[in-house]
Amino acid sequence: MTFFRSDQSISPTPDKLSRTDYFQILTSVLMVILGITILFGSLRENIMLMPLFVGGGFLALGLYRLNFVIKYFKGKRKCNHR
């Protein structure tokens, strides 16, 4: 049982990003940078599990959030070409 038709979107794509959206994009990029830094720092020194989990978590969460940003801009570009 579906509540939405296949051509109906659950939430409409906004025309313009807000300051909060830009802040979240910035923090996502910083999460990726911090995750890479923690991972390389932990691999350079003694390999311990906690820095690997924390660095991997920051990296994964940052990339997951940036995935939505990329999808948003690809969708915007596709809508502008029509």
C-alpha positions in Angstrom: 0.0 0.0 0.0 1.5 3.3 -1.0 0.4 6.7 0.0 2.3 8.6 -2.7 2.2 8.2 -6.5 5.5 7.4 -8.1 5.6 10.9 -9.7 4.8 12.6 -6.4 7.7 13.7 -4.3 7.5 13.4 -0.5 9.1 16.8 0.1 9.5 19.5 -2.6 13.0 20.7 -3.4 13.5 24.3 -2.1 14.4 26.9 -4.7 17.0 28.6 -2.5 19.2 27.3 0.3 19.0 29.0 3.7 21.9 30.0 6.0 21.2 26.8 8.0 21.7 24.7 4.9 25.0 26.4 4.1 26.1 25.9 7.7 25.3 22.2 7.5 27.2 21.9 4.2 30.2 23.5 5.8 30.0 21.2 8.9 29.8 18.2 6.6 32.9 19.2 4.7 34.7 19.8 8.1 33.5 16.3 9.3 35.2 14.7 6.2 38.4 16.7 6.8 38.4 15.9 10.6 37.7 12.2 9.9 40.6 11.9 7.4 42.9 13.7 9.8 42.0 11.4 12.7 42.4 8.3 10.6 45.8 9.3 9.2 46.9 10.4 12.7 45.9 7.1 14.2 47.5 5.1 11.4 50.8 7.0 11.7 51.1 6.3 15.4 50.1 3.2 17.3 47.0 1.7 15.7 44.2 1.9 18.3 40.5 1.1 17.8 38.9 4.2 19.3 40.6 6.7 16.9 39.7 4.4 14.0 36.1 4.3 15.0 35.8 8.0 15.7 37.7 9.0 12.5 35.7 6.5 10.4 32.5 7.7 11.9 33.2 11.4 11.1 34.3 10.4 7.6 31.2 8.3 7.0 28.7 10.8 8.4 30.3 13.7 6.5 30.2 11.7 3.2 26.6 10.6 3.9 25.5 14.2 4.4 27.5 15.5 1.4 25.7 12.8 -0.7 22.5 14.7 -0.2 24.1 18.0 -1.1 25.3 16.5 -4.4 21.9 15.0 -5.1 20.3 18.4 -4.5 22.6 20.3 -6.9 22.3 17.6 -9.6 18.5 17.8 -9.2 18.7 21.6 -9.5 20.8 21.4 -12.6 18.4 18.9 -14.2 15.4 21.2 -13.4 17.2 24.2 -14.9 17.9 22.4 -18.2 14.2 21.7 -18.8 
